Amino acid sequence: MDVKFSGYQVLEIAEQIEQNGSRFYTEAAELFDDPQLHDLFARLAEWETTHKKLFAQMRKQFAEQLDDLGTFDPDIYMSNPRLMASLTVFAIGADADRQITGTETPEVALKKAIKNEKDTITFYKGLKDFARDSACAGTLDEIIEEEKRHIKILTESLEQR
């Protein structure tokens, strides 16, 4: 079966990934007393939440545009955004070596966060193979660029330690 995802579905998957990422960073922020690390993880959690809201708005606009062209029923597409998002590193119950427990040094915690972001980019790049159209692939490219900005911020913080 040749599975392809619409832009709507990709945004739905991205929303769930961002929600999982926000939860990851919120929990990480709560684990560290180091003010800089706490603030960085809290800021990343806020950004992930903001991205989720942005993707939800984009998805709504996408659906409205499609609705203008005819009936749009996202349920007819083969998609389970929670299932797809569970394949990423920010998934609930992800491998322990990907999670931050609070027992790590700040450097190790930052390295884990960087690895998670890189793995998320790899997931999004793979998802592009299932993109139904160029607009969907373009949306994924935008998401990937945002994830790269997260890596840059985390890497700069790591280098300052």
C-alpha positions as CSV (number, residue, x, y, z in Angstrom):
1,M,0.0,0.0,0.0
2,D,1.4,3.4,-1.0
3,V,0.6,5.7,1.9
4,K,0.7,9.4,1.2
5,F,-0.1,12.2,3.7
6,S,-1.8,15.5,3.0
7,G,-0.6,18.8,4.3
8,Y,-3.4,18.6,6.8
9,Q,-2.2,15.3,8.1
10,V,1.4,16.4,8.3
11,L,0.3,19.4,10.4
12,E,-1.7,17.2,12.6
13,I,1.3,14.9,13.2
14,A,3.5,18.0,13.8
15,E,1.0,19.3,16.4
16,Q,1.3,16.1,18.4
17,I,5.1,16.0,18.1
18,E,5.2,19.6,19.4
19,Q,2.9,18.7,22.2
20,N,5.2,15.8,23.2
21,G,8.2,18.1,22.9
22,S,6.6,20.7,25.1
23,R,6.0,18.0,27.7
24,F,9.6,16.8,27.4
25,Y,11.0,20.3,27.9
26,T,8.6,21.2,30.7
27,E,9.6,18.1,32.7
28,A,13.3,18.7,32.0
29,A,12.9,22.3,33.3
30,E,11.4,21.1,36.5
31,L,14.3,18.7,37.1
32,F,17.2,21.2,37.2
33,D,17.9,23.9,39.8
34,D,20.5,25.5,37.5
35,P,18.7,28.7,36.6
36,Q,20.2,28.9,33.0
37,L,19.3,25.3,32.2
38,H,15.9,25.6,33.8
39,D,15.1,28.8,31.8
40,L,16.4,27.3,28.6
41,F,14.2,24.2,28.9
42,A,11.2,26.3,30.0
43,R,11.7,28.6,27.0
44,L,11.9,25.6,24.6
45,A,8.7,24.2,26.2
46,E,7.0,27.5,25.5
47,W,8.2,27.5,21.9
48,E,7.0,24.0,21.3
49,T,3.6,25.0,22.7
50,T,3.6,28.1,20.4
51,H,4.5,25.9,17.4
52,K,1.7,23.5,18.3
53,K,-0.8,26.4,18.2
54,L,0.7,27.7,15.0
55,F,0.4,24.3,13.3
56,A,-3.2,24.0,14.6
57,Q,-4.0,27.4,13.0
58,M,-2.3,26.4,9.8
59,R,-4.2,23.1,9.7
60,K,-7.5,25.0,10.2
61,Q,-6.6,27.4,7.4
62,F,-5.6,24.5,5.2
63,A,-8.9,22.7,5.9
64,E,-10.9,25.9,5.2
65,Q,-9.1,26.4,1.9
66,L,-9.8,22.8,0.9
67,D,-13.4,23.3,2.0
68,D,-13.7,26.1,-0.5
69,L,-12.7,23.7,-3.2
70,G,-15.1,21.0,-2.1
71,T,-15.9,18.7,0.8
72,F,-13.0,18.1,3.1
73,D,-13.1,15.2,5.5
74,P,-9.8,14.5,7.2
75,D,-11.1,11.2,8.5
76,I,-11.0,9.7,5.0
77,Y,-7.2,9.9,5.0
78,M,-5.1,7.1,6.5
79,S,-3.7,8.9,9.5
80,N,-3.3,8.5,13.1
81,P,-1.3,11.6,14.3
82,R,-0.8,10.2,17.8
83,L,0.5,6.9,16.3
84,M,2.8,8.8,13.9
85,A,4.1,11.1,16.6
86,S,4.7,8.1,18.9
87,L,7.4,7.0,16.4
88,T,9.5,10.1,17.3
89,V,11.9,10.6,20.1
90,F,9.5,13.0,22.0
91,A,7.0,10.2,22.3
92,I,5.5,9.3,25.6
93,G,7.4,6.3,27.0
94,A,10.4,6.9,24.7
95,D,13.7,5.1,25.4
96,A,15.2,6.0,28.8
97,D,18.4,7.1,27.1
98,R,16.4,9.8,25.3
99,Q,14.7,11.1,28.4
100,I,16.1,13.5,31.0
101,T,15.8,12.3,34.6
102,G,17.5,15.1,36.5
103,T,20.4,12.9,37.5
104,E,22.5,14.0,34.5
105,T,24.9,16.8,34.4
106,P,23.6,19.9,32.6
107,E,26.0,19.0,29.7
108,V,24.5,15.5,29.4
109,A,21.0,16.9,29.5
110,L,21.7,19.4,26.8
111,K,23.3,16.6,24.6
112,K,20.2,14.5,25.1
113,A,18.0,17.4,24.1
114,I,20.2,18.1,21.0
115,K,20.0,14.4,20.0
116,N,16.2,14.4,20.4
117,E,15.9,17.5,18.1
118,K,18.2,15.9,15.5
119,D,16.2,12.7,15.6
120,T,13.0,14.7,15.2
121,I,14.5,16.3,12.1
122,T,15.3,12.8,10.8
123,F,11.7,11.8,11.4
124,Y,10.4,14.8,9.5
125,K,12.8,14.2,6.6
126,G,11.5,10.6,6.4
127,L,7.9,11.8,6.6
128,K,8.6,13.9,3.5
129,D,8.8,10.7,1.5
130,F,5.1,10.2,2.3
131,A,4.1,13.8,1.4
132,R,1.2,13.8,-1.1
133,D,2.2,17.1,-2.7
134,S,4.8,19.8,-2.8
135,A,2.9,22.1,-0.4
136,C,3.1,19.3,2.2
137,A,6.8,18.9,1.6
138,G,7.2,22.6,1.9
139,T,5.5,22.6,5.3
140,L,7.8,19.9,6.5
141,D,10.8,21.9,5.3
142,E,9.6,24.9,7.4
143,I,9.2,22.6,10.4
144,I,12.7,21.2,9.9
145,E,14.2,24.7,9.8
146,E,12.5,25.5,13.1
147,E,13.9,22.4,14.7
148,K,17.3,23.4,13.4
149,R,17.0,26.6,15.3
150,H,16.3,24.7,18.5
151,I,19.5,22.7,17.9
152,K,21.5,25.9,17.4
153,I,20.2,27.4,20.7
154,L,20.9,24.1,22.6
155,T,24.3,23.8,21.1
156,E,25.2,27.4,22.0
157,S,24.1,26.8,25.5
158,L,26.2,23.6,25.7
159,E,29.3,25.5,24.3
160,Q,28.9,28.2,27.0
161,R,29.3,25.6,29.7
